[in-house]
């Protein structure tokens, strides 16, 4: 009688290991798809919040130029008073990034925006992810860079405008010599 042979018994183990590795690779791919989709959502939220804040900054700068001869009104503008809402700009930028704004909350000198991607995570080996869309939140802040003059200016001359890196001797009759919106306000993302 011939001794029993073990040939062929490693093949089922090999198939099981390869199938397990293939499943892990597909699971990592699903995680990667979700991360890319989440990154797209964050990009859309950041762009939307920044766009709304930058338009508000430009509006405030325009308001300041309009009242540059009345320094008593500068403080209100540097505090954000009178600015309109630019959530429509957030909608535009979110749409350009293939997302939609779910919430836009303007504050005097800030915008909080929540977005959701239009694309889903897609088909994967992880059940239930086919229809999942990524969401993200961003907050953009408008920071005044200039200090308005103290109350009670005595003479009719314009005071110097002290900004972060520069002191402006204002010449209202020459608009090219006035500070730009980026000289007056900084716009950046906040936590």
Short mmCIF file of the C-alpha atoms (twelve columns), coordinates in Angstrom:
data_MODEL
# 
_entry.id   MODEL 
# 
loop_
_atom_site.group_PDB 
_atom_site.id 
_atom_site.type_symbol 
_atom_site.label_atom_id 
_atom_site.label_alt_id 
_atom_site.label_comp_id 
_atom_site.label_asym_id 
_atom_site.label_seq_id 
_atom_site.Cartn_x 
_atom_site.Cartn_y 
_atom_site.Cartn_z 
_atom_site.pdbx_PDB_model_num 
ATOM 1   C CA . UNK A 1   0.000   0.000   0.000  1 
ATOM 2   C CA . UNK A 2   1.271   3.465   -0.904 1 
ATOM 3   C CA . UNK A 3   1.749   6.183   1.739  1 
ATOM 4   C CA . UNK A 4   -0.897  8.968   1.746  1 
ATOM 5   C CA . UNK A 5   0.038   12.079  -0.226 1 
ATOM 6   C CA . UNK A 6   -0.361  15.638  1.020  1 
ATOM 7   C CA . UNK A 7   -0.174  17.213  -2.411 1 
ATOM 8   C CA . UNK A 8   -2.847  19.857  -3.128 1 
ATOM 9   C CA . UNK A 9   -3.717  20.677  0.478  1 
ATOM 10  C CA . UNK A 10  -1.946  24.071  0.372  1 
ATOM 11  C CA . UNK A 11  -4.076  25.296  -2.523 1 
ATOM 12  C CA . UNK A 12  -7.281  25.950  -0.475 1 
ATOM 13  C CA . UNK A 13  -5.196  27.833  2.119  1 
ATOM 14  C CA . UNK A 14  -3.597  29.890  -0.649 1 
ATOM 15  C CA . UNK A 15  -7.022  30.754  -2.126 1 
ATOM 16  C CA . UNK A 16  -8.322  31.790  1.325  1 
ATOM 17  C CA . UNK A 17  -5.327  34.042  1.977  1 
ATOM 18  C CA . UNK A 18  -5.543  35.679  -1.468 1 
ATOM 19  C CA . UNK A 19  -9.291  36.256  -1.046 1 
ATOM 20  C CA . UNK A 20  -8.685  37.829  2.377  1 
ATOM 21  C CA . UNK A 21  -5.983  40.113  0.988  1 
ATOM 22  C CA . UNK A 22  -8.209  41.091  -1.917 1 
ATOM 23  C CA . UNK A 23  -11.025 41.959  0.498  1 
ATOM 24  C CA . UNK A 24  -8.633  44.087  2.598  1 
ATOM 25  C CA . UNK A 25  -7.411  45.879  -0.520 1 
ATOM 26  C CA . UNK A 26  -10.988 46.672  -1.530 1 
ATOM 27  C CA . UNK A 27  -11.779 47.868  2.001  1 
ATOM 28  C CA . UNK A 28  -8.741  50.202  1.892  1 
ATOM 29  C CA . UNK A 29  -9.956  51.452  -1.488 1 
ATOM 30  C CA . UNK A 30  -13.355 52.241  0.055  1 
ATOM 31  C CA . UNK A 31  -11.672 54.140  2.883  1 
ATOM 32  C CA . UNK A 32  -9.608  56.026  0.296  1 
ATOM 33  C CA . UNK A 33  -12.737 56.907  -1.695 1 
ATOM 34  C CA . UNK A 34  -14.370 58.242  1.451  1 
ATOM 35  C CA . UNK A 35  -11.264 60.280  2.343  1 
ATOM 36  C CA . UNK A 36  -11.118 61.841  -1.117 1 
ATOM 37  C CA . UNK A 37  -14.822 62.690  -0.959 1 
ATOM 38  C CA . UNK A 38  -14.375 64.180  2.519  1 
ATOM 39  C CA . UNK A 39  -11.417 66.239  1.293  1 
ATOM 40  C CA . UNK A 40  -13.575 67.568  -1.536 1 
ATOM 41  C CA . UNK A 41  -16.251 68.549  0.954  1 
ATOM 42  C CA . UNK A 42  -13.721 70.403  3.114  1 
ATOM 43  C CA . UNK A 43  -12.326 72.223  0.095  1 
ATOM 44  C CA . UNK A 44  -15.840 73.287  -0.895 1 
ATOM 45  C CA . UNK A 45  -16.636 74.484  2.631  1 
ATOM 46  C CA . UNK A 46  -13.375 76.438  2.916  1 
ATOM 47  C CA . UNK A 47  -13.838 78.081  -0.490 1 
ATOM 48  C CA . UNK A 48  -17.469 78.952  0.233  1 
ATOM 49  C CA . UNK A 49  -16.752 80.551  3.606  1 
ATOM 50  C CA . UNK A 50  -13.743 82.472  2.281  1 
ATOM 51  C CA . UNK A 51  -15.636 83.781  -0.751 1 
ATOM 52  C CA . UNK A 52  -18.474 85.138  1.377  1 
ATOM 53  C CA . UNK A 53  -16.024 86.714  3.831  1 
ATOM 54  C CA . UNK A 54  -13.925 88.287  1.077  1 
ATOM 55  C CA . UNK A 55  -16.985 89.873  -0.529 1 
ATOM 56  C CA . UNK A 56  -17.989 91.238  2.876  1 
ATOM 57  C CA . UNK A 57  -14.462 92.592  3.338  1 
ATOM 58  C CA . UNK A 58  -14.682 94.327  -0.036 1 
ATOM 59  C CA . UNK A 59  -18.065 95.790  0.857  1 
ATOM 60  C CA . UNK A 60  -16.775 97.094  4.196  1 
ATOM 61  C CA . UNK A 61  -13.755 98.626  2.483  1 
ATOM 62  C CA . UNK A 62  -16.056 100.356 -0.001 1 
ATOM 63  C CA . UNK A 63  -18.184 101.654 2.854  1 
ATOM 64  C CA . UNK A 64  -15.033 102.983 4.541  1 
ATOM 65  C CA . UNK A 65  -13.922 104.794 1.376  1 
ATOM 66  C CA . UNK A 66  -17.395 106.367 1.123  1 
ATOM 67  C CA . UNK A 67  -17.092 107.870 4.627  1 
ATOM 68  C CA . UNK A 68  -13.329 108.416 4.725  1 
ATOM 69  C CA . UNK A 69  -13.882 112.135 5.391  1 
ATOM 70  C CA . UNK A 70  -15.917 111.306 8.520  1 
ATOM 71  C CA . UNK A 71  -13.580 109.486 10.955 1 
ATOM 72  C CA . UNK A 72  -16.331 109.247 13.562 1 
ATOM 73  C CA . UNK A 73  -17.999 106.596 11.353 1 
ATOM 74  C CA . UNK A 74  -14.910 104.447 10.865 1 
ATOM 75  C CA . UNK A 75  -15.260 102.444 14.081 1 
ATOM 76  C CA . UNK A 76  -18.661 101.036 13.099 1 
ATOM 77  C CA . UNK A 77  -17.299 99.894  9.748  1 
ATOM 78  C CA . UNK A 78  -14.249 98.234  11.305 1 
ATOM 79  C CA . UNK A 79  -16.678 96.474  13.655 1 
ATOM 80  C CA . UNK A 80  -18.600 95.123  10.630 1 
ATOM 81  C CA . UNK A 81  -21.749 97.216  11.020 1 
ATOM 82  C CA . UNK A 82  -23.867 97.640  7.922  1 
ATOM 83  C CA . UNK A 83  -22.411 94.787  5.896  1 
ATOM 84  C CA . UNK A 84  -24.834 92.662  3.926  1 
ATOM 85  C CA . UNK A 85  -24.923 88.895  3.774  1 
ATOM 86  C CA . UNK A 86  -22.935 87.243  1.021  1 
ATOM 87  C CA . UNK A 87  -24.195 83.689  1.531  1 
ATOM 88  C CA . UNK A 88  -25.086 83.666  -2.164 1 
ATOM 89  C CA . UNK A 89  -21.315 83.760  -2.852 1 
ATOM 90  C CA . UNK A 90  -20.884 80.755  -0.586 1 
ATOM 91  C CA . UNK A 91  -23.534 78.957  -2.668 1 
ATOM 92  C CA . UNK A 92  -21.661 79.809  -5.882 1 
ATOM 93  C CA . UNK A 93  -18.296 78.573  -4.654 1 
ATOM 94  C CA . UNK A 94  -19.750 75.411  -3.176 1 
ATOM 95  C CA . UNK A 95  -21.436 74.658  -6.510 1 
ATOM 96  C CA . UNK A 96  -18.135 75.192  -8.337 1 
ATOM 97  C CA . UNK A 97  -16.674 72.532  -6.029 1 
ATOM 98  C CA . UNK A 98  -19.542 70.094  -6.707 1 
ATOM 99  C CA . UNK A 99  -21.213 70.608  -3.332 1 
ATOM 100 C CA . UNK A 100 -24.198 72.405  -1.865 1 
ATOM 101 C CA . UNK A 101 -24.406 74.734  1.103  1 
ATOM 102 C CA . UNK A 102 -26.555 73.214  3.832  1 
ATOM 103 C CA . UNK A 103 -26.136 76.172  6.220  1 
ATOM 104 C CA . UNK A 104 -24.560 79.606  5.940  1 
ATOM 105 C CA . UNK A 105 -24.477 81.733  9.077  1 
ATOM 106 C CA . UNK A 106 -23.142 85.250  8.658  1 
ATOM 107 C CA . UNK A 107 -21.949 87.078  11.723 1 
ATOM 108 C CA . UNK A 108 -20.691 90.658  11.838 1 
ATOM 109 C CA . UNK A 109 -17.154 89.655  10.888 1 
ATOM 110 C CA . UNK A 110 -17.401 85.919  10.194 1 
ATOM 111 C CA . UNK A 111 -19.151 83.263  8.139  1 
ATOM 112 C CA . UNK A 112 -19.840 79.680  9.201  1 
ATOM 113 C CA . UNK A 113 -20.675 77.362  6.320  1 
ATOM 114 C CA . UNK A 114 -21.712 73.702  6.240  1 
ATOM 115 C CA . UNK A 115 -21.641 71.888  2.905  1 
ATOM 116 C CA . UNK A 116 -22.491 68.453  1.556  1 
ATOM 117 C CA . UNK A 117 -20.951 66.960  -1.569 1 
ATOM 118 C CA . UNK A 118 -23.134 66.183  -4.562 1 
ATOM 119 C CA . UNK A 119 -21.163 63.004  -5.249 1 
ATOM 120 C CA . UNK A 120 -21.590 59.960  -3.077 1 
ATOM 121 C CA . UNK A 121 -18.793 57.800  -1.763 1 
ATOM 122 C CA . UNK A 122 -19.787 55.253  -4.412 1 
ATOM 123 C CA . UNK A 123 -19.958 51.488  -4.611 1 
ATOM 124 C CA . UNK A 124 -17.594 49.618  -2.366 1 
ATOM 125 C CA . UNK A 125 -17.262 46.432  -0.364 1 
ATOM 126 C CA . UNK A 126 -18.556 48.320  2.677  1 
ATOM 127 C CA . UNK A 127 -22.334 47.910  2.640  1 
ATOM 128 C CA . UNK A 128 -24.502 51.011  2.927  1 
ATOM 129 C CA . UNK A 129 -21.957 53.526  1.605  1 
ATOM 130 C CA . UNK A 130 -23.360 53.777  -1.912 1 
ATOM 131 C CA . UNK A 131 -25.543 56.800  -1.140 1 
ATOM 132 C CA . UNK A 132 -23.425 58.455  1.565  1 
ATOM 133 C CA . UNK A 133 -22.319 62.043  0.889  1 
ATOM 134 C CA . UNK A 134 -19.552 63.779  2.756  1 
ATOM 135 C CA . UNK A 135 -20.156 66.900  4.818  1 
ATOM 136 C CA . UNK A 136 -17.796 69.553  6.104  1 
ATOM 137 C CA . UNK A 137 -17.792 72.778  8.104  1 
ATOM 138 C CA . UNK A 138 -15.669 75.916  7.698  1 
ATOM 139 C CA . UNK A 139 -15.542 79.286  9.416  1 
ATOM 140 C CA . UNK A 140 -13.951 82.332  7.784  1 
ATOM 141 C CA . UNK A 141 -13.148 85.404  9.854  1 
ATOM 142 C CA . UNK A 142 -12.738 89.012  8.730  1 
ATOM 143 C CA . UNK A 143 -10.143 90.639  10.952 1 
ATOM 144 C CA . UNK A 144 -9.786  94.443  10.937 1 
ATOM 145 C CA . UNK A 145 -6.130  95.362  10.491 1 
ATOM 146 C CA . UNK A 146 -6.546  99.033  11.348 1 
ATOM 147 C CA . UNK A 147 -7.365  100.877 14.531 1 
ATOM 148 C CA . UNK A 148 -9.894  103.657 14.082 1 
ATOM 149 C CA . UNK A 149 -8.957  106.965 15.685 1 
ATOM 150 C CA . UNK A 150 -10.033 107.800 19.195 1 
ATOM 151 C CA . UNK A 151 -13.327 109.607 19.562 1 
ATOM 152 C CA . UNK A 152 -13.416 113.390 19.629 1 
ATOM 153 C CA . UNK A 153 -11.167 114.465 16.757 1 
ATOM 154 C CA . UNK A 154 -10.757 118.225 17.181 1 
ATOM 155 C CA . UNK A 155 -9.692  119.617 13.815 1 
ATOM 156 C CA . UNK A 156 -11.001 119.097 10.298 1 
ATOM 157 C CA . UNK A 157 -7.914  117.252 9.072  1 
ATOM 158 C CA . UNK A 158 -8.052  113.516 8.683  1 
ATOM 159 C CA . UNK A 159 -6.226  111.501 11.319 1 
ATOM 160 C CA . UNK A 160 -3.587  108.983 10.416 1 
ATOM 161 C CA . UNK A 161 -4.876  105.467 9.973  1 
ATOM 162 C CA . UNK A 162 -2.755  102.962 11.890 1 
ATOM 163 C CA . UNK A 163 -2.858  99.521  10.334 1 
ATOM 164 C CA . UNK A 164 -0.892  96.402  11.172 1 
ATOM 165 C CA . UNK A 165 2.171   97.117  9.050  1 
ATOM 166 C CA . UNK A 166 1.651   100.666 7.888  1 
ATOM 167 C CA . UNK A 167 0.527   104.126 8.927  1 
ATOM 168 C CA . UNK A 168 -1.564  105.876 6.301  1 
ATOM 169 C CA . UNK A 169 -1.624  109.635 5.771  1 
ATOM 170 C CA . UNK A 170 -4.950  109.711 3.981  1 
ATOM 171 C CA . UNK A 171 -5.537  111.667 0.790  1 
ATOM 172 C CA . UNK A 172 -9.256  111.222 0.002  1 
ATOM 173 C CA . UNK A 173 -8.969  113.214 -3.218 1 
ATOM 174 C CA . UNK A 174 -6.565  110.610 -4.605 1 
ATOM 175 C CA . UNK A 175 -8.236  107.165 -4.362 1 
ATOM 176 C CA . UNK A 176 -5.055  105.438 -5.550 1 
ATOM 177 C CA . UNK A 177 -3.403  106.530 -2.290 1 
ATOM 178 C CA . UNK A 178 -6.096  104.985 -0.070 1 
ATOM 179 C CA . UNK A 179 -5.657  101.556 1.512  1 
ATOM 180 C CA . UNK A 180 -7.011  98.570  -0.403 1 
ATOM 181 C CA . UNK A 181 -9.472  96.099  1.150  1 
ATOM 182 C CA . UNK A 182 -6.582  93.755  1.992  1 
ATOM 183 C CA . UNK A 183 -4.801  96.640  3.743  1 
ATOM 184 C CA . UNK A 184 -7.861  97.253  5.909  1 
ATOM 185 C CA . UNK A 185 -9.050  93.701  6.657  1 
ATOM 186 C CA . UNK A 186 -7.567  90.215  6.718  1 
ATOM 187 C CA . UNK A 187 -9.707  87.224  5.758  1 
ATOM 188 C CA . UNK A 188 -8.689  83.777  6.994  1 
ATOM 189 C CA . UNK A 189 -10.091 80.447  8.060  1 
ATOM 190 C CA . UNK A 190 -10.602 79.866  11.763 1 
ATOM 191 C CA . UNK A 191 -11.132 76.731  13.828 1 
# 
